[in-house]
Amino acid sequence: MRNKLLSLLVLLTVLFSVLPFSAGAAEESYLEYTSSGNVFGGGNDLQVDQDIQGDLVLAGSTIKINGNVMDDFIGAGGELTVNGDVSGNIIAFGGIIRVNGDVGGDLVAAGGQIFLSQGSTVEGDVLLAGGDVNLNGVVNGDGSVSAGTLRTGEDFELKGDLELEAQNYPSDLENDVGGNLSVTRTAQEQYAGEPRGFGIFSFILGLLAALALGFILIYTFPIFISEISEVVRDSTLKAGIVGFLLLIFVPVLSLILLFTVFGWSLSILLILFLALAVLIATVPVKLLAGTIVYNKVFKKEAGKMVYYLLGAVIFAIVYEIPFLGSLAGFIAMLIGLGAIGIWLAGRAKPER
């Protein structure tokens, strides 16, 4: 259950948390209704009072849902409040998340503070990750909670199994869990000032560094970055394998050359080349990811800077997911490194 819901959170939240970039200015808000009943929106302050017949996908600073949603609600923002009932799943990512209505499917949320209010019922499972998690509703399925502090109210009841990872939790929690209760107590330092797995300072710093590097490379070497991105698109698996081999072969070869009479200078050059390649490896991968997502979501074309901005934001969010972020970053680095190697090998071939 945990892996399934976490995959949904990563995929869907990452794809749609960047919707405000298509709206132009952050102060402007917009809602787009499709013929199938789905609603997409982005902006600063968003409030939906009417019922939604399909899916509702929103991203903004403050989001308030007063109407009912007949399918899934997917949201990302600073503060999200769901007052209406959602017949499908709720997948939310933000600073403060409040669920005051009923949920017909699963509830997946990651944020600083998460609230499941009194009188609310979740028919499916819950997967929650946050600094403070407050539960006072009913969960008919299983639960997986990672929190600094878990608080429960008098009306809280979870009828399935609960996996809990927290520093602080109620001593009588087992009385509110119908199935098996598994508790892992975490170190207090992990939650000093910010929720586990998502540090806002590291997030902003990492994103700014990635944007600076990418913008400089795209502006200075646009053809090089574009061609590497095409290699990633056309030969993803091959690039990943080549990148893995380069990551092993180049250091070994450099070490061997270091102990030869005339090879030490070449050894240093190889190490410097590898370090530079690793540094820029994820730039074309982020550019390609941003291009694909932008074209599929917004159905229109944009410039490389916009594509890279979107891709960098996506990867910055993914990097903050425990374990999955590190794995995604390593794979992206291998693919980018291999693409650079393939591109150099193609340039080295003599023209016929």
C-alpha distance (Angstrom), angle and dihedral (degrees) to the residues before:
residue distance angle dihedral
M1 . . .
R2 3.81 . .
N3 3.80 94.3 .
K4 3.80 92.8 45.8
L5 3.78 95.1 50.7
L6 3.79 94.0 40.8
S7 3.79 89.8 54.0
L8 3.81 89.6 52.8
L9 3.79 91.0 48.7
V10 3.79 93.6 50.6
L11 3.80 95.9 43.8
L12 3.78 101.7 41.8
T13 3.79 101.1 32.7
V14 3.79 92.4 47.9
L15 3.79 93.0 49.0
F16 3.79 95.7 50.1
S17 3.81 103.7 31.5
V18 3.80 87.4 81.8
L19 3.82 96.2 58.9
P20 3.83 94.3 109.6
F21 3.81 90.9 67.7
S22 3.80 89.8 70.7
A23 3.76 92.0 54.5
G24 3.76 94.4 66.9
A25 3.77 107.2 -139.7
A26 3.78 119.5 41.4
E27 3.82 90.9 -132.2
E28 3.78 92.5 63.2
S29 3.78 119.9 83.8
Y30 3.76 127.8 -163.6
L31 3.79 140.5 178.9
E32 3.79 122.6 -157.7
Y33 3.80 119.5 -161.4
T34 3.80 120.5 -157.6
S35 3.79 128.3 -153.3
S36 3.80 90.5 -111.3
G37 3.81 92.2 60.5
N38 3.79 98.2 -101.9
V39 3.80 120.8 134.2
F40 3.82 126.8 -152.6
G41 3.78 123.4 -172.8
G42 3.77 145.2 166.0
G43 3.77 140.9 175.0
N44 3.78 142.1 84.3
D45 3.83 109.5 -54.7
L46 3.79 116.2 15.9
Q47 3.80 126.2 -178.5
V48 3.79 124.1 176.1
D49 3.81 114.6 -167.0
Q50 3.80 101.2 165.2
D51 3.81 128.0 75.4
I52 3.80 117.0 -95.1
Q53 3.80 117.0 -140.8
G54 3.82 96.2 -159.3
D55 3.80 136.5 14.1
L56 3.80 122.4 -26.8
V57 3.82 116.9 -149.4
L58 3.81 118.2 179.9
A59 3.79 138.9 165.1
G60 3.79 125.1 -177.1
S61 3.77 148.2 108.3
T62 3.81 96.3 -84.2
I63 3.80 122.6 16.4
K64 3.82 125.4 -176.8
I65 3.81 122.6 179.7
N66 3.80 113.1 -165.4
G67 3.80 98.3 160.2
N68 3.79 128.6 70.3
V69 3.81 122.0 -96.1
M70 3.80 116.3 -144.2
D71 3.80 94.5 -159.8
D72 3.85 133.1 14.2
F73 3.80 129.3 -25.6
I74 3.81 117.2 -149.5
G75 3.79 116.8 -178.7
A76 3.79 142.3 165.5
G77 3.79 127.9 -177.8
G78 3.76 149.0 96.8
E79 3.81 97.4 -69.7
L80 3.81 125.7 9.7
T81 3.79 123.7 -173.0
V82 3.81 121.8 -177.8
N83 3.80 110.2 -168.1
G84 3.80 96.9 160.8
D85 3.79 130.2 68.6
V86 3.81 120.4 -91.2
S87 3.79 114.7 -153.4
G88 3.80 93.8 -163.2
N89 3.80 132.4 32.5
I90 3.79 129.8 -41.9
I91 3.80 116.0 -142.4
A92 3.79 111.6 179.0
F93 3.79 137.6 169.4
G94 3.80 122.8 -177.3
G95 3.77 151.3 96.8
I96 3.82 98.0 -78.5
I97 3.80 122.3 15.1
R98 3.82 121.8 -173.5
V99 3.80 123.3 -177.0
N100 3.80 110.1 -169.3
G101 3.82 99.1 160.1
D102 3.79 137.1 59.4
V103 3.81 123.5 -77.3
G104 3.79 119.0 -149.5
G105 3.81 94.8 -164.6
D106 3.80 135.2 18.9
L107 3.80 128.0 -31.6
V108 3.82 115.1 -140.9
A109 3.78 117.4 175.6
A110 3.80 138.9 160.4
G111 3.79 122.7 -176.9
G112 3.75 149.5 104.0
Q113 3.82 95.6 -78.6
I114 3.80 126.6 14.6
F115 3.82 125.0 -170.9
L116 3.81 129.8 -171.0
S117 3.78 101.9 -173.7
Q118 3.78 132.7 -141.6
G119 3.79 111.8 -82.8
S120 3.83 93.9 25.9
T121 3.80 120.7 123.0
V122 3.81 128.0 -162.8
E123 3.79 110.2 -160.2
G124 3.81 94.4 -166.6
D125 3.80 135.2 35.7
V126 3.80 129.7 -51.7
L127 3.81 127.2 -139.3
L128 3.79 111.2 -176.9
A129 3.80 132.0 173.8
G130 3.79 121.2 177.1
G131 3.76 149.2 115.9
D132 3.84 93.8 -101.7
V133 3.79 121.2 18.8
N134 3.81 117.3 -171.8
L135 3.80 118.4 -170.6
N136 3.80 124.3 -175.4
G137 3.80 101.5 144.9
V138 3.80 137.3 78.5
V139 3.82 124.6 -87.8
N140 3.79 114.9 -167.1
G141 3.81 94.9 -171.4
D142 3.79 136.2 45.8
G143 3.78 126.8 -58.8
S144 3.79 138.1 -144.7
V145 3.80 115.0 -174.3
S146 3.80 130.5 178.5
A147 3.80 112.4 -176.9
G148 3.75 146.8 142.8
T149 3.80 89.8 -131.4
L150 3.80 128.3 9.6
R151 3.79 116.3 -160.4
T152 3.79 124.2 -175.1
G153 3.79 130.8 -166.6
E154 3.79 132.2 -143.7
D155 3.80 92.6 -92.9
F156 3.81 96.8 49.1
E157 3.79 115.7 122.2
L158 3.80 130.6 161.9
K159 3.79 112.1 -170.1
G160 3.82 98.4 -168.4
D161 3.80 134.4 47.7
L162 3.80 122.1 -51.4
E163 3.80 127.5 -151.6
L164 3.80 109.3 -167.3
E165 3.79 130.5 -173.4
A166 3.80 110.7 -179.9
Q167 3.77 146.3 129.1
N168 3.81 95.1 -136.3
Y169 3.81 128.9 25.8
P170 3.83 138.5 149.6
S171 3.78 114.9 -75.1
D172 3.81 91.7 -137.9
L173 3.81 95.1 48.7
E174 3.79 93.1 122.5
N175 3.80 89.4 66.6
D176 3.82 89.5 64.6
V177 3.83 96.6 47.4
G178 3.78 118.0 83.2
G179 3.80 96.5 -166.8
N180 3.78 133.7 34.3
L181 3.81 119.8 -35.7
S182 3.81 119.2 -149.2
V183 3.82 116.3 -176.6
T184 3.80 129.5 -172.2
R185 3.79 114.9 -174.9
T186 3.81 112.0 -144.8
A187 3.79 130.9 -151.8
Q188 3.79 114.5 -88.9
E189 3.81 93.5 -130.9
Q190 3.79 90.6 68.6
Y191 3.79 90.5 68.7
A192 3.78 102.3 40.0
G193 3.80 101.0 133.5
E194 3.79 101.0 -26.1
P195 3.81 140.4 52.1
R196 3.76 118.4 -93.7
G197 3.78 114.8 -93.0
F198 3.79 96.4 16.9
G199 3.82 122.3 72.0
I200 3.78 111.6 176.8
F201 3.80 93.2 -155.1
S202 3.79 94.6 51.6
F203 3.79 89.6 43.3
I204 3.81 94.2 54.2
L205 3.81 93.7 41.1
G206 3.79 92.9 49.3
L207 3.79 92.6 45.9
L208 3.80 93.3 49.7
A209 3.80 91.6 48.9
A210 3.81 91.3 49.4
L211 3.81 92.0 47.8
A212 3.80 92.7 49.1
L213 3.81 93.0 49.7
G214 3.79 94.0 44.4
F215 3.79 96.6 45.7
I216 3.81 91.6 49.3
L217 3.80 92.8 49.8
I218 3.81 94.8 44.2
Y219 3.80 91.8 47.4
T220 3.82 94.8 44.4
F221 3.82 101.0 35.8
P222 3.82 106.5 20.8
I223 3.81 96.2 154.2
F224 3.82 93.4 47.9
I225 3.81 93.7 50.2
S226 3.82 92.4 44.5
E227 3.80 92.6 50.7
I228 3.81 92.1 48.0
S229 3.79 88.9 49.9
E230 3.81 89.6 52.9
V231 3.80 90.2 52.7
V232 3.81 88.9 52.3
R233 3.81 90.3 50.9
D234 3.81 96.4 45.7
S235 3.83 100.3 37.6
T236 3.79 107.7 24.2
L237 3.81 97.8 147.8
K238 3.79 93.6 41.5
A239 3.80 90.9 48.9
G240 3.80 90.8 51.3
I241 3.80 92.4 51.9
V242 3.81 92.8 45.7
G243 3.80 90.1 48.2
F244 3.81 91.5 52.7
L245 3.81 91.2 49.4
L246 3.80 92.2 48.0
L247 3.79 91.2 49.9
I248 3.81 89.0 57.2
F249 3.81 102.7 32.1
V250 3.81 100.9 47.2
P251 3.86 96.5 54.9
V252 3.82 91.2 45.3
L253 3.82 92.0 49.0
S254 3.80 91.0 46.4
L255 3.78 91.2 51.6
I256 3.80 91.1 51.1
L257 3.81 92.7 48.0
L258 3.78 90.7 48.5
F259 3.80 90.4 69.5
T260 3.81 95.7 49.0
V261 3.80 123.9 93.0
F262 3.78 98.3 -115.9
G263 3.79 101.5 17.1
W264 3.81 101.9 77.8
S265 3.80 93.7 87.6
L266 3.82 91.3 49.8
S267 3.81 88.6 47.5
I268 3.80 91.2 56.6
L269 3.81 91.3 46.8
L270 3.81 91.2 52.1
I271 3.79 92.5 50.5
L272 3.80 91.0 48.1
F273 3.81 90.6 48.7
L274 3.81 91.3 50.1
A275 3.80 92.0 48.3
L276 3.81 91.5 49.8
A277 3.80 92.3 46.1
V278 3.81 91.9 50.2
L279 3.81 90.0 48.5
I280 3.80 94.2 56.0
A281 3.83 98.1 29.4
T282 3.80 97.0 100.1
V283 3.82 95.1 48.5
P284 3.84 96.1 81.2
V285 3.81 90.1 40.9
K286 3.81 91.3 54.5
L287 3.81 90.0 45.2
L288 3.80 91.1 54.0
A289 3.81 93.0 45.1
G290 3.79 91.2 50.6
T291 3.80 91.3 47.9
I292 3.81 93.4 51.7
V293 3.81 95.5 45.4
Y294 3.82 94.8 44.0
N295 3.79 94.0 49.0
K296 3.81 93.4 46.5
V297 3.80 97.1 44.0
F298 3.80 101.8 36.7
K299 3.82 98.4 28.4
K300 3.79 93.4 -139.6
E301 3.81 142.1 86.4
A302 3.78 129.7 -101.8
G303 3.79 139.4 171.5
K304 3.79 127.7 -76.3
M305 3.81 92.0 -105.4
V306 3.82 91.1 57.7
Y307 3.79 91.8 45.8
Y308 3.79 91.7 50.4
L309 3.80 92.4 45.9
L310 3.79 89.6 55.2
G311 3.80 93.1 45.0
A312 3.81 92.3 48.1
V313 3.81 91.6 51.5
I314 3.81 91.2 48.9
F315 3.80 92.8 51.1
A316 3.81 92.8 42.9
I317 3.82 89.6 57.6
V318 3.81 93.1 44.3
Y319 3.82 90.8 50.0
E320 3.82 89.1 61.7
I321 3.82 92.8 59.7
P322 3.83 108.2 99.4
F323 3.82 113.0 -108.8
L324 3.81 93.9 -15.4
G325 3.80 90.4 66.4
S326 3.80 93.5 53.2
L327 3.80 91.4 45.2
A328 3.81 92.8 49.1
G329 3.82 91.2 48.3
F330 3.81 92.3 49.9
I331 3.81 93.0 48.5
A332 3.81 91.7 47.1
M333 3.80 89.8 50.2
L334 3.83 91.9 50.4
I335 3.80 92.2 49.1
G336 3.80 93.0 47.4
L337 3.80 92.5 45.6
G338 3.78 91.4 49.7
A339 3.81 91.3 47.7
I340 3.80 89.9 54.2
G341 3.80 89.6 50.4
I342 3.81 92.5 49.3
W343 3.81 90.9 47.5
L344 3.82 92.1 50.9
A345 3.79 91.6 46.9
G346 3.79 90.1 52.4
R347 3.80 91.5 49.7
A348 3.81 90.7 49.2
K349 3.82 93.3 57.0
P350 3.81 111.8 101.0
E351 3.79 114.1 -113.8
R352 3.79 115.8 -113.2
